[in-house]
Amino acid sequence: MVVRKAYLVPFLSACIILCLSIYLENRSFILGSVAALIFLLFTANKFRFSAISICLVTMGFTGLILVLALAVKSASTHGRILIYKVSAGIFREHYLWGLGLGNFKKQYLHYQAAYFERGNYSEQELLLAGNTYYAFNDYWQFMLEWGVFGGVVLLLAISSIVYMIHKVLSSADRTNTAFLTGCVLLMTIAVAACFNHVFERVYIQIVFLLSLSVIVWGFAKQWIKNRVFYFACVLLGVFMLLTAEFGHKIIAREAYHQWREANSLRRMGYFNQAFHNFEVAYPYLQADASFLRDYAEMMMSARRFHEAIEIFEQALPHWVGHRMYMSLGTCYHQVGRYDEAERTFLKSVYMVPNRFESRFALFTYYIETDRKEEASYWGKSIMELPVKVPSARVDMIRKDVQRLLMEIK
């Protein structure tokens, strides 16, 4: 009876996560919670450890992965395959030391642009491409950013956690409710991270840290002399995670307020007041790519293209997106930097090749610079481009392109 009570909280935790994941159609956490339930069944001796049982469970879990991948949100699955294919090129070039911490989101779209520029892709891949900032596998992304040596460290860390869990399960504490609940939460997150980007969310980081601290406590409590100090360190870790996520937003809250107000003023046409707000907020938010993008677009609206270029170029090391390149190309064009404009427009097109807006911007550039051959090529590409999401804007672009193609014949 004591054993059964010990498993009640962890079992209910896994079931609640599973039900929520099914309701939200979150495939990665469905797999994570199912893996946690299997773990509980084995540790509670509901499943016996044997070659047959392990084989059957492995086959069943693999079957569940295939069903979720192919029958639920299959388009998302194919999109992730494209990401893995493109990111494999990153690994080939940076396998030893990786791209560096946080650089995947800054570099991936450049590799995606190179992939589509080579031309060896399917129509499905073209339609599924987007502004991607995560590898949809946290361990793979870690490898891409830290290289093989980072992968070895990661493998050692995972092995250490598995070893600690195994040792506690072999002891009298194997039925400790807190320990089992920690294992369930940690396993759910760890498995989900194989199929999605979960660790960038601060609440996931906190749950993972707390779960890991409970497991470490179960393993090493006999060697930890000062319990208060240990749990104070855990709370300090939670505080540091919260500070990293929200600290700057709290400190610079007035600047964020000025930014929001500037965008509202801009939409209402009060450009002078909007500029004032952007200038006030700039010293505090000059490393925020979203702020810089809005500021630069404000400059574009006021036809202050030289200043807009400076702000866009300042934003690019922090964030990459096809729309930012499209806007930067427009600014280069307006100030007569034609070679840079062409390269930037092409980069925008190849980054996310299913977007009509970026192709139309490139087409318009060639029309206005009287390069009829290139304009004809890209105009035809717009007319032949499959429509991912029908809209009035797409229809308008196609009509304009058709008219302009007739004029340049």
C-alpha positions in Angstrom: 0.0 0.0 0.0 2.9 2.4 0.8 4.4 1.6 -2.5 1.2 2.3 -4.3 0.8 5.7 -2.5 4.3 6.6 -3.4 3.5 6.2 -7.1 0.2 8.1 -7.0 1.5 11.7 -7.4 4.0 10.9 -10.1 1.4 8.7 -12.0 -1.2 11.5 -11.8 1.4 14.1 -12.9 2.3 12.0 -16.0 -1.4 11.5 -16.8 -2.3 15.2 -16.4 0.6 16.1 -18.8 -0.5 13.5 -21.2 -4.1 14.7 -21.2 -3.1 18.3 -21.7 -0.7 17.3 -24.5 -3.4 15.4 -26.3 -5.8 18.3 -25.9 -3.2 20.8 -27.2 -2.0 18.3 -29.9 1.5 18.7 -28.6 3.2 15.6 -30.0 6.5 16.0 -28.3 5.0 16.2 -24.8 2.7 13.3 -25.6 5.8 11.2 -26.3 7.5 12.6 -23.2 4.6 11.8 -20.9 4.2 8.3 -22.4 7.9 7.6 -21.8 7.4 8.8 -18.2 4.5 6.4 -17.7 6.5 3.5 -19.1 9.3 4.4 -16.7 6.8 4.3 -13.8 5.4 0.9 -14.9 8.8 -0.6 -15.0 9.9 0.9 -11.7 6.7 -0.3 -10.0 7.4 -3.8 -11.4 4.2 -3.7 -13.5 6.5 -4.6 -16.4 9.3 -7.1 -15.8 12.7 -6.3 -17.1 13.3 -8.8 -19.8 14.5 -8.8 -23.4 11.0 -9.5 -24.6 9.3 -6.7 -22.6 12.0 -4.1 -23.5 11.7 -5.1 -27.2 7.9 -4.9 -27.1 7.9 -1.5 -25.4 10.6 -0.2 -27.8 8.5 -1.3 -30.8 5.3 0.2 -29.3 7.0 3.5 -28.6 8.6 3.6 -32.0 5.1 2.9 -33.5 3.7 5.8 -31.5 6.4 8.1 -32.9 5.6 7.1 -36.4 1.8 7.5 -35.9 2.2 11.0 -34.5 4.7 11.9 -37.1 2.7 10.7 -40.1 -0.9 11.0 -39.0 -0.9 14.1 -36.8 0.4 17.4 -38.3 2.3 15.5 -41.0 3.2 18.8 -42.8 5.0 19.9 -39.6 7.0 16.6 -39.7 8.1 17.3 -43.3 9.0 20.8 -42.3 11.3 19.4 -39.6 12.9 17.0 -42.0 13.8 20.0 -44.2 15.4 21.7 -41.1 17.4 18.6 -40.3 18.6 18.4 -43.9 19.7 22.0 -44.0 21.2 21.9 -40.5 23.3 18.8 -41.5 25.2 21.2 -43.7 25.9 23.4 -40.7 27.3 20.4 -38.8 29.5 19.4 -41.6 31.1 22.8 -41.6 31.2 23.4 -37.9 31.3 19.9 -36.4 34.3 20.5 -34.2 33.5 23.6 -32.2 30.0 24.5 -33.5 28.5 27.9 -34.3 28.7 29.2 -30.8 26.1 29.7 -28.1 22.8 31.2 -29.4 24.1 31.4 -33.0 21.8 28.8 -34.6 19.0 31.3 -34.9 21.4 33.9 -36.4 22.9 31.5 -39.0 20.3 28.9 -40.0 18.5 31.1 -42.5 21.7 31.8 -44.4 22.2 28.0 -44.9 18.6 27.6 -45.9 19.0 30.4 -48.4 22.1 28.6 -49.8 20.1 25.3 -50.0 17.3 26.9 -52.1 19.7 28.9 -54.2 21.3 25.6 -55.3 17.9 24.7 -56.8 17.9 21.0 -55.7 14.7 21.0 -53.7 11.1 19.7 -54.0 7.9 21.8 -54.2 6.9 20.5 -50.8 10.1 21.8 -49.3 9.6 25.2 -50.9 6.1 25.5 -49.4 7.2 24.4 -46.0 10.2 26.7 -45.6 9.8 29.5 -43.1 11.8 31.8 -40.9 13.3 29.1 -38.7 15.1 29.9 -35.5 15.1 26.5 -33.7 16.3 23.0 -34.8 13.2 21.3 -33.3 15.6 19.0 -31.3 17.3 20.7 -28.4 20.1 18.2 -28.3 20.8 18.5 -32.0 20.8 22.3 -31.7 23.2 22.1 -28.8 25.5 20.0 -31.0 25.3 22.5 -33.8 26.2 25.3 -31.4 28.8 23.5 -29.4 30.2 21.0 -31.8 31.4 17.4 -31.1 33.1 18.5 -27.8 29.9 19.9 -26.6 28.1 16.7 -27.6 30.6 14.7 -25.5 29.9 17.0 -22.5 26.1 16.6 -23.1 26.5 12.8 -23.3 28.4 12.7 -20.1 25.8 14.9 -18.4 22.9 12.6 -19.5 24.9 9.5 -18.5 25.5 11.1 -15.0 21.7 11.7 -14.6 20.9 8.2 -15.7 23.5 6.8 -13.3 22.0 8.8 -10.4 18.5 7.6 -11.1 19.7 4.0 -11.4 21.5 4.2 -8.1 18.5 5.6 -6.2 16.2 3.0 -7.8 18.5 0.4 -6.5 18.2 1.8 -2.9 15.6 2.0 -0.2 14.6 5.5 -1.6 13.2 4.0 -4.8 9.6 4.6 -3.6 10.2 8.2 -2.5 7.4 10.3 -4.0 9.4 13.4 -4.6 12.1 11.5 -6.3 9.7 9.7 -8.6 7.8 12.9 -9.4 11.1 14.6 -10.3 12.0 11.6 -12.5 8.6 11.9 -14.3 8.9 15.6 -14.9 12.6 15.4 -16.0 11.9 12.5 -18.3 8.9 14.2 -19.9 10.9 17.3 -20.7 14.0 15.4 -21.8 12.1 13.2 -24.3 10.0 16.1 -25.5 13.2 18.0 -26.2 14.1 15.3 -28.8 11.3 16.5 -31.0 10.8 20.2 -30.3 12.4 23.3 -28.9 11.4 23.3 -25.2 14.4 24.5 -23.2 14.1 28.1 -24.4 11.0 28.5 -22.2 11.9 29.7 -18.8 9.2 27.7 -17.0 10.5 24.5 -18.6 14.0 25.5 -17.4 12.8 26.0 -13.8 10.8 22.7 -13.7 13.9 20.9 -15.2 16.2 22.5 -12.6 13.9 21.6 -9.7 13.4 18.0 -10.9 17.1 17.6 -11.3 17.8 19.0 -7.9 15.4 16.5 -6.4 17.2 13.6 -8.2 20.6 14.9 -7.1 19.4 15.2 -3.5 18.1 11.6 -3.6 21.4 10.4 -4.9 23.8 12.5 -2.8 21.9 13.5 0.4 24.2 11.3 2.6 27.1 13.4 1.4 25.5 16.8 1.6 26.2 18.1 5.1 24.4 21.5 4.8 20.9 20.9 3.5 19.9 24.6 3.8 22.9 25.6 1.7 22.0 23.0 -1.0 18.4 24.2 -1.3 19.5 27.8 -1.2 21.7 27.1 -4.2 18.7 25.6 -6.0 16.6 28.7 -5.2 19.5 30.9 -6.4 19.5 29.0 -9.7 15.8 29.6 -10.1 16.3 33.3 -9.3 19.1 33.5 -11.9 16.9 31.9 -14.6 14.1 34.4 -13.8 16.6 37.3 -13.8 18.0 36.3 -17.2 14.5 36.1 -18.6 12.8 39.1 -17.1 15.6 41.2 -15.5 16.2 43.5 -18.4 12.5 43.9 -19.1 12.0 45.1 -15.5 15.0 47.4 -15.4 14.2 48.9 -18.8 10.4 48.8 -18.4 10.1 52.5 -19.2 12.0 52.0 -22.4 9.7 49.1 -23.4 6.7 51.3 -22.7 8.2 54.0 -24.9 8.7 51.4 -27.7 5.1 50.2 -27.5 3.8 53.8 -27.5 6.1 54.7 -30.4 4.5 51.9 -32.5 1.0 53.1 -31.6 1.9 56.7 -32.6 3.5 55.5 -35.8 0.3 53.6 -36.8 -1.7 56.8 -36.1 0.6 58.9 -38.3 2.3 60.9 -35.5 5.8 60.4 -36.8 7.5 63.2 -34.8 6.3 61.9 -31.5 7.1 58.3 -32.5 10.7 59.3 -33.4 11.0 60.9 -30.0 9.9 57.8 -28.2 12.3 55.6 -30.3 15.2 57.9 -29.5 14.4 57.8 -25.8 14.2 54.0 -25.8 17.2 53.4 -28.1 20.0 53.6 -25.4 18.3 50.8 -23.4 17.1 48.6 -26.3 19.9 48.9 -28.8 20.6 45.1 -28.5 17.0 44.1 -29.1 16.6 43.1 -32.7 12.8 43.5 -32.7 13.1 47.1 -31.4 15.8 47.9 -34.0 13.6 46.4 -36.8 10.7 48.6 -35.7 13.0 51.7 -35.4 14.5 51.1 -38.9 11.0 50.6 -40.4 10.0 53.9 -38.8 13.0 55.5 -40.6 11.9 53.9 -43.8 8.4 55.3 -43.4 10.0 58.8 -43.1 12.2 58.1 -46.1 15.3 58.5 -43.9 17.0 55.6 -45.7 20.6 56.2 -44.7 19.7 56.1 -41.1 17.4 53.1 -41.6 20.3 51.2 -43.2 22.5 51.9 -40.1 19.8 50.5 -37.8 19.0 47.5 -40.0 22.7 46.6 -40.2 23.0 47.0 -36.4 20.0 44.5 -36.0 21.3 41.8 -38.3 24.0 40.4 -35.9 21.2 39.8 -33.4 18.4 38.5 -35.6 17.8 37.3 -39.1 14.6 37.3 -41.1 13.6 37.5 -44.8 11.5 40.6 -44.2 14.4 42.4 -42.6 16.5 41.7 -45.7 13.7 42.8 -48.0 13.4 46.1 -46.1 17.2 46.6 -46.1 17.3 45.9 -49.9 14.7 48.6 -50.4 16.8 51.1 -48.4 19.9 50.2 -50.5 17.9 50.7 -53.7 16.6 54.1 -52.6 20.1 55.4 -51.8 21.7 54.0 -55.0 23.7 51.1 -53.6 22.4 48.8 -56.3 24.8 45.9 -56.0 24.0 45.6 -52.3 20.3 46.0 -53.0 20.3 43.1 -55.5 22.3 40.8 -53.2 20.0 41.6 -50.3 16.8 41.1 -52.2 18.1 37.7 -53.5 19.0 36.7 -50.0 15.5 37.6 -48.8 13.9 35.5 -51.6 16.1 32.4 -51.1 15.7 32.5 -47.3 12.0 31.8 -47.5 11.3 31.2 -51.2 7.5 30.7 -50.9 6.9 34.4 -50.0 5.4 36.5 -52.8 6.3 39.8 -51.2 10.1 39.3 -51.3 10.0 38.0 -54.9 7.8 41.0 -55.9 10.3 43.4 -54.2 13.1 41.8 -56.3 11.0 41.9 -59.4 10.2 45.6 -58.9 13.8 46.4 -58.3 14.7 44.9 -61.7 11.9 46.8 -63.4 13.0 50.1 -61.9 16.6 49.5 -62.8 15.6 48.6 -66.4 17.0 45.1 -66.2 14.3 43.4 -68.3 15.8 40.0 -68.6 16.1 39.5 -64.9 12.7 41.1 -64.4 11.1 38.7 -66.8 12.7 35.7 -65.1 11.6 36.6 -61.6 8.2 37.8 -62.8 7.6 34.4 -64.4 8.8 32.7 -61.1 6.1 34.7 -59.3 3.4 33.6 -61.7 4.5 29.9 -61.4 5.0 30.0 -57.6 2.5 27.7 -55.7 0.2 29.6 -53.4 0.7 28.5 -49.8 -2.0 30.7 -48.2 -4.4 32.4 -50.6 -5.0 36.1 -49.9 -6.1 39.3 -51.6 -2.5 40.6 -51.4 -1.2 37.6 -53.4 -3.8 38.1 -56.0 -2.9 41.7 -56.3 0.8 40.9 -56.7 0.1 38.4 -59.4 -2.1 40.8 -61.3 0.6 43.6 -61.1 3.3 41.2 -62.2 1.2 40.0 -65.1 0.6 43.5 -66.3 4.2 44.6 -65.9 5.4 41.5 -67.8 3.2 42.5 -70.7 4.7 46.0 -70.7 8.3 44.8 -70.8 7.8 42.4 -73.7 
